[in-house]
Amino acid sequence: MTDVANDVRPAPKGIGGLLRNIGPGVVVSGSVVGSGELLVTTRMGADVGFVFLWGVIFASVIKYFIQLELGRQCLLYNDTTITSLDRVPGLRFGNASWAAWLCLIGYASVFLSLIGILGSVGGLLASVAPFAPYKAWCVVVFVLVVVLLWRGIYQDLEKMVTVLVALFSLVVIGSLLFLQGTTYAFSSSDLAAGFTFHMPPQGAFVAMALMGSVGATAVELFMYPYWVREKGYPRFIGPDDGSPEWKERYRGWMRVLAMDAGVCTAIALVITCAYYLLGASVLSTLQVVPKGIDVVDQVSLIFTETLGPTAKGIFMVGAFCTLLSTLLVFAASSGRIGADFLNLLGVGSAQNEEGRKRWSRTLQTAFPAFWLSVILFWSDPYFLLLLGQNANNLLLIPLAYGVLHLAMREAPGRRMGLVLELGLLLTIWAIISFTAINLYHSWSN
């Protein structure tokens, strides 16, 4: 057992101190800046051009308040997402609240998108190295994910994800800058068209997938408290003893958390907009709509048409790293979430820390094995990716409700301020409205 008293420490001060102590948001960004930006955002740009730029920005930043409140619950109670949702009152099934069950079912439905990502990585490798078939490459990717995660060390994963995300993100931004020197350059009128707040009916299905796949999505929000705990923030604050020292530590580590979530949101915003503008400029002009097994190869046009044909190799390496990081973060987090839920249900072998670690390591192998088994019998991984990201969008609604309920129950001095509370209410209203409008358009079409 960890000696909590020895872990208690004051929060860092100053921008430098705050930045040196962030980390969970960086790991989450490894999942955020992945399939959504690379495969869904570029598809939306190809489908509708610049007109949905406002929606891309909206989807990237709107969940910040949910992320912040989930993090706050973790700091106050050392709770994971599952145990936080279990405090929502109402019906209970098998020793777990309805909110925990509903969100877990929604989380599992997002596995469809991970099947699509695994298939897309396999398709990428098959296009680069056609000496082996697509499904064989999917098996290779599965083995690579399992081997990399088997050690299960947070610090290694954090460093690896940071490098993967940062390198490719810089190349994407560079490609956008070079775009302005080509025939695909966008104008100020193109950007202005992106802020007419028009909702293209023909792009409703992809728009919902975009909301579900960019920014800190429902799945990444679900994961966030697990990484906060592994980083140690709740231990650094210590149990609430009502003392002024505890309140000072709580306020200080909340500032770190706010910076961490803010960095995650900023990374998502910049990279998502870059991908969307590249898709709207290049793919829409060429009338190339990414789909099927060759989706990554099709999306590579955003690089080869701006940086030249020789850039395709760079793109393929970067795309591989980005999508692999999504698989790594999701598999690692899913193992932790699965073990946590088994503990909540009272499964004996998951009732202690060592048992949960064993379950976590088992599940982070079992889940990718399931994704692989579907890939071996399914021919269109990209459709599954879009379907899973739509489920990701729908999962936001019960998750947001649970977060709002928990936030409103906190005592003064522990709950978020009025501005943040209003931001959370606005977030929930906006997500429900956005989803309802796009569901209507999807059914109408």
TIVO-691647 format. One record per residue (C-alpha): residue in one letter; x, y, z. Coordinates in steps of 0.05 Angstrom, whole numbers, plus 5000, padded with zeros to 4 digits. Layout:
BEGIN
AXYZ ...
END
This chain:
BEGIN
M500050005000 T502250714985 D503651165045 V498951745029 A501952205082 N508852155049 D505952334981 V502652985004 R506153584972 P504554314956 A502554484886 P507654814839 K507155554825 G508355964763 I507255774690 G513755374688 G511954974750 L504954834724 L507454604656 R512754144686 N507353784726 I502153664672 G501752974640 P494852634639 G492353124586 V498452964543 V496852224547 V489552364530 S491952794472 G495352174444 S488451884436 V484952544419 V489852734364 G489052094325 S483551784283 G478752364292 E483352884263 L486852444212 L480952054185 V474352384205 T476053134203 T479253074134 R473152684110 M468653244134 G472853754097 A472553334034 D464953264040 V462853994054 G468954434043 F470255024091 V463055134114 F463654704177 L469955034206 W465755324263 G463354614280 V470554364283 I472554904332 F466154794373 A467354044377 S474554144398 V473454614457 I466354484482 K468153894528 Y473454264568 F468654384626 I466653644630 Q473953444631 L475353954686 E469653704730 L471452974721 G478553154742 R475853544802 Q471852934826 C478152524820 L482153024862 L476853074916 Y475252334923 N480951974888 D475351684845 T475751384776 T470251544726 I466650894742 T466551024818 S464551754807 L458651554764 D456751024815 R455051604862 V449451834816 P442951644851 G437451224820 L436550504797 R442150014811 F443749364775 G448848864801 N451449344853 A452649904801 S448550524786 W444650604722 A449351174702 A455550734709 W452250174668 L449750644614 C456450974605 L460150314605 I455550044551 G456650674511 Y464150614521 A463949894496 S460050114434 V465850574416 F470049944405 L467249974334 S471750564321 L477850204348 I476449624301 G476450144245 I482950454269 L486349774273 G483949624203 S486250304178 V493250184205 G493349504172 G491249824107 L496750344114 L502049814122 A499249404065 S499850004018 V506950144040 A509249414042 P504649023995 F508748384002 A504048174059 P496348214056 Y492248724094 K489748244147 A496747984162 W498948704176 C492948774223 V495748174262 V502648504265 V499549154292 F495748754345 V502148414368 L505849074370 V500449404414 V500448814463 V508048794469 L508549554480 L503249554534 W505348924572 R510149304617 G504349744639 I508650334662 Y505151014659 Q511551434652 D513951034592 L507151104558 E506851854573 K513751974542 M512351544482 V505651874467 T508552564476 V513852434423 L509052104374 V503852664378 A508753254378 L512753034317 F507052904270 S503153504295 L508853964275 V509153654206 V501553754197 I502054484216 G508054564169 S503954254112 L498354754125 L503355324119 F506255054054 L499054984028 Q498655734019 G504055703966 T500255203923 T494055223878 Y490154953938 A491255583980 F485055824018 S482756544022 S479756984075 S472956884043 D473856134050 L475156224125 A469256704130 A464756174099 G466755714156 F463456184207 T456556234177 F454355714228 H451155294173 M449754564188 P450454184122 P444853654121 Q448753204074 G454453164123 A450253014185 F452752304196 V460052504190 A458753134232 M456352714290 A462452264282 L466752894282 M463653134348 G464952434375 S472152394352 V475553074362 G477453464424 A476953094490 T471452614468 A467052194514 V472051624513 E477952074528 L473952414583 F472351734611 M479751564611 Y482152224641 P481252084716 Y485051434709 W491151804683 V490152354736 R490551824790 E496751494760 K500152174756 G498752234831 Y494852884837 P489752624889 R495352344932 F499053004930 I492853354958 G491452835012 P484852695048 D480453295064 D481653455137 G478454145133 S485054495146 P487355125111 E493354735086 W488854225052 K484854775019 E491155104993 R493754444965 Y486954314932 R486654994899 G493854924876 W493054234844 M486554464813 R490654994777 V495254454752 L489254044730 A486254654694 M492854764658 D493254024640 A486254004611 G487454674577 V493754414542 C489853794520 T484354244491 A489354714457 I493054144424 A486553854398 L484054534372 V490354704333 I491354024302 T484053914286 C483454574250 A489754434211 Y487153754187 Y480354044170 L483254614129 L487754124092 G481853674077 A477354254055 S482854544011 V485853923979 L480953333984 S474753743969 T478054063908 L480353383882 Q473453093900 V476852523937 V472452243994 P476651804040 K473551114052 G475050374055 I481450004070 D485650524031 V483051114072 V489951314098 D492951274029 Q487451734003 V488352224060 S495852254045 L493952723987 I493753294038 F501253214044 T503353013974 E499353573942 T502454093988 L509453844003 G510553433940 P510552683925 T516652553968 A512652754030 K508452124026 G513551724065 I513452244121 F505952244122 M505451484125 V510351454184 G506752014220 A499851714207 F502351044232 C504951354296 T498651764307 L493851184297 L498250714337 S498351204396 T490651204394 L490650444398 L495750444455 V492250964498 F485350664487 A487549944501 A491350154564 S485550564590 S480350034572 G484049524613 R483849984673 I476550154664 G474549424656 A478249224719 D475149804756 F468049594736 L469348874757 N471449134825 L464949544829 L460948914813 G464348554870 V468448054829 G473047754882 S479447744842 A478648494826 Q477548714899 N484848874914 E490049284879 E494248704854 G488048354827 R485848974789 K492749034759 R492348314734 W485448424705 S487749074673 R493548734638 T489148164616 L483748614588 Q488549074552 T490548464512 A483548154506 F480248784479 P485148874421 A484448124407 F476948234399 W478148824352 L482748394310 S477747824307 V472548284277 I477548574227 L479047874201 F471747804179 W469748524161 S471548864095 D470349604110 P473849844173 Y472650584158 F465050504163 L465950194232 L470350774252 L464851274234 L459650854268 G463850804331 Q465151554333 N457651684328 A456851244389 N462351654422 N458152274409 L451951964440 L455951744501 L457352474516 I450052584538 P449552094598 L456752254617 A455252994617 Y448952884659 G452752484711 V458253014715 L453153574723 H449553204778 L456053084816 A458253814807 M451754084835 R452153654898 E458953924921 A459254364983 P461455084977 G469055134974 R469454474938 R465054594877 M466854964814 G465855714810 L459756044778 V463256174711 L465455454705 E458655204727 L455255614673 G460355354623 L458554644642 L451154784633 L452355114566 T456654514545 I451154014560 W445754434525 A450254524463 I451953774458 I444653564463 S442454084412 F448053914363 T446453164369 A438953264360 I439753694298 N444553214264 L440352604282 Y434452954249 H438453094186 S441252384184 W434352074188 S431552574137 N436952394087 
END
